[in-house]
């Protein structure tokens, strides 16, 4: 499958099959609007938000390596609450609907995260409130981020699938009430088969029988993979080390936190392996065969994009190249 082809994931249509992922370069209204207006993206993913906003510290930032198109970031989630992103999405979609020369319309993937069902339930309600507008219902999906490695005192929940069972149960119940609601999971990079098997077993708990489609699953896609945590770079490895406002000098590490999430070329092989393994495992189960994969990690060239599709990704997402090149990144990949 090439990036120019149309991909149907539940009720949303992605064409071309190339998108941005939840990242720092999808944080503001202007960034989201630019991602939406280019004809080279088939959907737009918002930066991961929480119900009330994440307390972002001055040590959060990103650096790019000098030897390859790789990055290291110390970001957590967006400091802006979900309601702000939904307001922006509503404005962008409303403008697109009103302007006939911007059709066909492309969907938004709303990236969210929550620590508890008490936090997740109102977030789903806010998304569903926006989707209640008929024109928006097939243009908005939810992605639950289970994989940020930079949150203090909290391991990525995707590494302990059983711990997120209540959250997935809540999302499952939302989907069963409204089958048009498209839900996906953003996963961390896995390194051994037991991790894949645990996630597959958890997903199987949310299979159900549909009168028209047969055996189905309440989750429509997996985004593989997020950044690789606990990674360290020194200032001589990056184009410019990160300084905090309180510090006028560079620390001994590339980012003030020392370790962060590694992305780009440096994790491409691992990300390909995750996409391939999940693709094979999903095919082995009737209920899971309908789950699509959004392949992410080191897609910095047309050849890397083609490898993602070859490994089993229906849609391919980028972040590091977007951060380095801006919207031009999609032109580089499309060429």
Buried (B, 14 or more C-beta within 10 A) or exposed (E): BEBEBEBEBBBBBBBBBBBBBBBBBBBBBEBBBBBBBBEBBBBBBBBBBBBEBBEBBEBBBBBBBEEBBBBBBBBBBBBBBBBBBBEBBBEBBEEBBEEEEBEEBBBBBBBBBBEEBEBBBEBBEBBBEBBEBEEBBBBBBBBBBBBBBBBEEEEBBBBEBEEBBEBBBBBBBBBEEEBEBBBBBBBBBBEEEEBBBBBBEBBEBBBBEEEEEEBBBBBBBBBBBBBBBEBBBEBEBBEEBBBBEEEEEBBEBBBBBBBBBBBBBBBBEBBBBBBBBBBEBBEEBEBBEBBBBBBBBBBBBEEBBBBBBEBBBBBBBBBBBBBBBEBEBBEBBBE
